[in-house]
Amino acid sequence: MREEFTYKGFLKRVLVIFVLFISIASFSQNGPLFEQGKELYKAEKYIEAVNSWMKVLENDQHSASLYFNLGNAHYKLNNIGPSIYYYEKALELAPNDGDIKNNLAFAQNATVDDIEPLPKTIFNKWYHTISDLLTFDGWAIVVVVFAMSFVMLFLLYYFSYSESKKRTFFVSSIFTMLFLITALSMAYSTFADTEKDQPAIIFSESIEVKSEPNLGSEVSFKLHEGTKVQIIAKDTDWVRIEIANGKDGWIPVSDLKEL
């Protein structure tokens, strides 16, 4: 038994060392590529900089700074679609970064399509104000905290002998239950929103949005490079997209890139 345990432990250590070695090797390879891209960017060799940074991505290394620099290089090359795409990718990893938001706004100002979003109802504004406070994981943690608090307060109420304490613990447990229900609703809602959220960026210079998923169907409207859309359905080589003003239609999947 002892020999088997030692052998398994040895294999685990070898595996850990191997994974660590691969990670170090990957970092040592991608670090110089990233720095090389920065030097090429400073030298205004933007295409070469993009190629260097894309090699880092091909090695499955992702970071906000990498996406941000790719966005900058594409913006310098006047590739509005790719620049917005990479700024959006950077913003996903660093949602509070002011530089990313600023550069994204500049790139969005260069787009052709001026789409007026649908007006939000008061309830919609209220919901998003609250739901945006936390992610789904954050709301799930709040649910667990309130659930534990409710159980504790209810037990204190149940085992208390003092009438004043029982009243205090009972009222507190009721309020905690209300907060628990609210947090649970927000957790389910944010999860559903996350599942439905399938943003993409138009990469084609100009694309006709069709009423049906085939080239012979009627043209509903046109979109241009850099416009952000939501994917709401897929059909082989076609996707149904929706824009901020509520209009929707079908375009070939090759004309956009999912975030």
N, C-alpha and C positions, 0 to 999 in steps of 0.2 A: 504493500500500500504506500509506503514511504517513497519508494522509487518512482511509482506512478505519479504521485503528487509532485515530486521534484521535477519530473520530466514535463508535466503540464505547465508548471511554473516557469520552467526554462523556455518553453514554446511561447508563452504569453510575453515574457520579457523580450524575446527575439522579435515578436510581432510589434511590440511597442517601439522598440529601437528602430525597426524597419520603417514604420509609419513616420517616426520622428525624422529619420534620415531623408525620407521622400519629401517631407514638409520643408526641411532646411534646404534641400537641393532645389526645390521649386522656388523658394524665396530667393535663394542666391542667384537663380537664373532670371527671375522676373524683376528683381531690384534694378540691375543694370539696364534692362530693357526699358523700364519706366523712366529712369534717369536719362537714358539715351533719347527717349521721346521728348523729354523736357528741353534738352539741348537742341534738338532739331527744331522744336517749336520756337525757341529763342532766335534761332538762325533763320526763321521764317520759312523753313522747309516743312510745310504743314502736312503734305501728303506722306512724306517719310515719317513724320511724327505719328500720324494716324496708324501707319503700318506697324510701327514699333509697339505702340500701345495695344493694337489688336492682337499682337502675338502674346501679350500678357493675358488678354481675355481668353485666347485660345487655350491657355494653360489653366483655365478655370479659376483665375484670380480676379476678384471683384472688389472694388472700393469706390467710395464717393469721389475721391480725388482723381481716380483713373477715369471715371465717367465724365467728371467735370472737365478734365483736360481734353478728352475726346470731343466733348461738346464745343469747347473753345476752338479747337483745330478745325472742326467742320464749319463752324460759324465763319472763321477766317476764309475758308474755301467757298463760302456762300452756299453751303449745303444746308439749307434751312431745316429740312425734315430730319436728317441725322443729328443736327446740333440740338434740336428740341428733344429728340428721343433720348440722347445721352444726358442732357440736363435733367430730364424727368427721371431717368434711372439714378442719377446722382442724388436727386431730391428724395427718392424712396429710401436711400440709405442715410441721408443727413437732412431730414425734413425741416430743420431750423436754421440751416446755413444761409446766411444773407447773401453771400456772393453767388451761390447757385440760383437763388430766387431772382436776383438782379439780372444775371446773364440770361436766364430763361425768359424773363420779361422782354429783354432786348430782342431775343430771337423770335418771340411770338409777335412782336411789333412788325417783324419783317414778313409775316405771312400775308397772303392775299385775302383769304376768307375772313370777313368780319361778321361773326355769328353772335347775335344777341341771345343770351340765355333766357330760358323761360322764367318768368317771375315766380318767386317762391312765396308760398303762403306763410302766414304767421306761425302756424303749427310746424311747417317744414323748417323754418328758421330756428324755432325753439328746439326742435329735435336735433338738428345738426349742431347747434351750439352746445348741447349737452353731450351728444354722442362723440363729438370730436375731442372732448376732454381726455378720453382714454381710448386705447386700442381694444380689440376684442380680448386680448390677454389681460389687459388692465381691468376691464369690467369683470372678467372671470375671477380675478383675485379679489375684487370688491365683493362679489357674490359670496365667496368662501368666508371672508371676514365677517360680513353681516350674518351669515348663517351660523357661524360659531358664536357670535355675539348674542344672537337670538336664543340659542340653546342655553347659553350661560345665564342670561337674564331670566329666562323662563324657569330654570332650575333654582335660581336664587329666590324667585317669587314663590315657587312651590314649597321650598323648605324654610322660608322665613316665618317667624312667629309674630313679629310686629306688624300690625295692620298698616301703619304708615309706610313701612318698607315694602310690604307686599303690594301696596298701591303704586309705589314708585317703580318697583321692578316690573309690574304688570304694564303700566303705561309705557315704560321704556321698551319693553319687549314688543308691544304693539307698533310703536314707531319704527323699531328696528326691522320688524316684519315688512312694514310698508317700504322702507328703504331697500330691503332685500328683494322684494317683488320688482321695484323699479330698476334696480341694478341687473336683475335677471332678465328683464325685458330689454334693457339696453345691450346686454351681452348677446342675446339672440338676434337683436336687430343689427348690431354691428357685424356679427358673423354673417348674417344674410347679405348685408351690404358688401362685405368683403368677397363673398362668393360670387355676387353678381357683377362686381367691378372688374371689367376686362378692357382696360384702356389700350389704345393703339394710336400710332402716329402715321399719317399719310406720307408715303415716301415718293409717290409719283408726282411729277410736276403738275399734272392736271388729270383728273379722273372723272368720268361720268358715272354717277350713282344711278343704278337701274332699279326699276320697280320689282323685278323678279331676277333670280339668279341665272340669267343667260344673256348673251350679247345682243340678242334680237329684241329684248324687251324695251319698254319705254324708258326714256331718261327722266328721272325725277328731279335731279339737280346736279350741280358740279362742285367738286372740292379740289383744293390745291395742296401742294406740298407743305407739310408742317402742321396741318390741322389735326387736333386731337379728337378722337372719336371713341365711342363705346361699342364693343362687339356684343351683339345681343343674340346672334344665332350663327350657325355654320352649316354649310351644305357643300361637301367635297371641296372644290376649288374656289368657292365663293363664301363671303361672310356678309351677314346683315349688320349694318352699322347704324348708330344713332348719333346725331350731333346735339349740341347744347340747346338748340331751339326746339328740339323734339322731333325734327324730321328724321326719317330713316329710309334705308334702301340697301341695295346689294352692290358689292364691288368684288373684283377678284382678290383673293387672299394675298397675291403677290404685290399688290399696290399699297400695302401697309405693313407695319411691323409692330407686333404686340409688345407692350411694356412688361 
